[in-house]
Amino acid sequence: MKSELRNSLKEKTLESLILLHEEFKDDKPIQVPNRIIEIFDEMKKRLNEQKSASRFHKQEEIQKENELRSDYDNPEEFKTNHQRRQSKFRA
């Protein structure tokens, strides 16, 4: 393995790759059960959903922070934004 790649991997990952290499060095096919592939796909899907939700909440926080800054800079806009927030809260 190239040293750059080797240096960037965690120890357990590197050990796993070395063991796989030793086991399948004679060009034996690596057989991965369909169930393992399904589990991997489901985990990947869940992680992507969590990332999307996290990004959405982060964008909401940024928008609220920007509104607060704007409120401080412009008292009339503060009044309008405050009224809008109050109506959202009541709904």
Secondary structure by P-SEA (a helix, b strand, c coil): ccaaaaaaccaaaaaaaaaaaaacccccbbbbcaaaaaaaaaaaaaaaaaaaaaaaaaaaaaaaaaaaaaaaacaaaaaaaaaaaaaaaac
